[in-house]
Amino acid sequence: MSEFKLPHVEDLDTNSYLIRQLIENFKRIEQELANLSETNEKLKKLQNALGLSDDDLNNL
């Protein structure tokens, strides 16, 4: 005889898995945003070192 499980128990397992996945995804997104911000700062420093304006870059 198979073990009886209430349907909502499996739903709770699925929901907790989805929540963990969402949290991990948000952490990755936050890390990528931080990386992009860091890259943007480096590019701004390079732009300034080269003496290029925003218009100069837009014309490339």
C-alpha positions, 0 to 999 in steps of 0.5 A, spaced: 500 500 500 502 506 498 503 512 503 498 517 502 500 524 502 496 530 502 496 534 495 498 541 499 504 538 501 507 537 495 505 544 493 509 546 499 515 543 497 514 546 490 513 553 492 519 552 497 524 550 491 521 556 487 522 561 492 530 558 493 530 559 485 528 566 485 532 568 491 538 565 487 536 569 481 536 575 484 542 574 488 545 573 481 542 579 478 545 583 484 552 581 482 551 582 475 549 589 476 555 590 481 559 588 475 556 592 470 557 598 475 564 597 476 565 596 469 562 602 467 566 606 472 572 603 469 570 605 462 568 612 465 575 613 467 578 610 461 574 616 457 576 621 461 584 619 461 583 619 453 579 626 453 573 623 450 566 627 451 560 623 451 559 626 444 565 623 441 563 616 444 556 617 440 560 619 434 564 612 434 
